[in-house]
Amino acid sequence: MFSEKSTFALFFGNRGFFPGSLIASARKEMSDVLKKMGYKSLMLDEKATHYGAVETAAEGRIYADFLKKNRGNFDGIILSLPNFGDETGVVTALEDTKVPILIQAYPDELDKMCPELRRDAFCGKMSVMNIFSQHKIPFTVLPPHVIHPNNKDFEKQISYFDKVCRVVKGMRKMTVGAIGARTTPFKTVRIDELSLQSHGITVETFDLSSVFARMGCLKSSEKAVKNKTSFLKGYSNWQGVPLSAFENIVKLAVVFDEMIEEYHFDAIALRCWVEMQEVMGISPCVVLSELNNRGIPAACETDIGDAVTMFALSRATGSVATCLDWNNNYGQEEEKCILFHCGPVPRKMMKTEGRIVDHAILANSVGKGCSFGCSQGRILEGPFTYGSMLTRNGELEFYAGEGIFTDDPIPDDFFGCAGVAKIDDLQNVLKTIGCLGHRHHASVVPGHILAPIKEAFDNYLKFSIVAF
């Protein structure tokens, strides 16, 4: 369920007194570059307008009809200016689009500045940005101001824009499965479903009793149970785990798979204690880990806000996500801390496979041997992006930043799956997110993708975001 690459609709601006050869070469160059990078693209037929570009309001309406006929088949628009372009045609064509727009302009060459060869797209891009601002049409521009599609840096721009498009597309319509009520002591994860719904995010809620009932109906002879048994045995180290606990974990995993498919969940948030331990004798951490490893964001402690954030971050990176606690200081080092959770970290973010253990903390209340399922291990070193979300006054408020998981040691007896995180100006980051009222959780993905996340949230989705 990892994000597929975006499909782009290609738009070419034109002014009629420029040679048609500029449009023809741009159509080929742009489509060739995208194809080489593995992206699909749509283009207006070259016979539909003058050179297959848009110069007038009439041609703009033709292009707008082209987009309507292909609605749902593209995720973003690349507005290419082989020459100056025409502002009226651009607005007529694109004012009703609901997808991100990247503006690209061709550079002039100093030895080709005669009237027959010059482009003036440098200036034309300024005009398009101006007219878009007048009409309140959001758009994306990236440095340098002008760039040829065959320039290697243009591939970086497309990769960035792809991330923006994937986030916008995913966040405008998603479904979160809230499985189990919020754990009573954790008022920190409270959230307003109506605020989420007003932004296209639907929450479907289920009681844990329905999950337990479905688990009880499964038989070990069923194909889904056999397949999941075999798969989970290879996913983690189960040495010392009681057979009864392993069998219940398998059944829980099968039920979650069924629910995700049945209700089309994009992410889930689970009430993971203490009924799981008291009724089923398990902890569900490894099941959440495996879901996260497949690209299905799964947050613990019914943290719907972080389930949504995990989904957004994973859409941008096209990779796995996890939910961690801001948990411990790391000695006296003010720019380092320990990020931890009991075991929902996906295998792809761990140094080695997890070792399934009893829940060392909950065992103090539910008794030893009643909470196997925690995936013990350490987080892989490397760059990461973090964030979280809350609802307030009908709006979604996010924060996000970047850091690095280091190879600093963590004691062997430290429970759960943890990593040492180095974050610039960490003390002020913690102060800021705490004073803004955010929870003790952080969604985390590998890689640095803060810039496209901020652009998608701020420019297109109109979410509030504090970026560090």
Secondary structure, DSSP 4 states (H G I P E B T S, - for coil): -PPPPPEEEEEEB--TTS-HHHHHHHHHHHHHHHHHHT-EEEE--TTTSGGGSB-SHHHHHHHHHHHHHTTTS-SEEEEEESSS--HHHHHHHHTT--S-EEEEEPPP-TT--STTT---HHHHHHHHHHHHHHTT---B--SSSS--TTSHHHHHHHHHHHHHHHHHHHHTSEEEEEESPPPTT-GGG---HHHHHHTTEEEEEE-HHHHHHHHHH--TTSHHHHHHHHHHHHHSB-TT--HHHHHHHHHHHHHHHHHHHHHT-SEEEE--SSHHHHHHSB--HHHHHHHHHTT--EESTT-HHHHHHHHHHHHHHTS--EEEEEEEEETTEEEEEEEEESS---GGGBSS--EEE--TTTHHHH-TTS-B-EEEEEBPPEEEEEEEEEEETTEEEEEEEEEEE------TT--SEEEEEE-TTHHHHHHHHHHTT--SEEEEEES--HHHHHHIIIIII--EEEE-
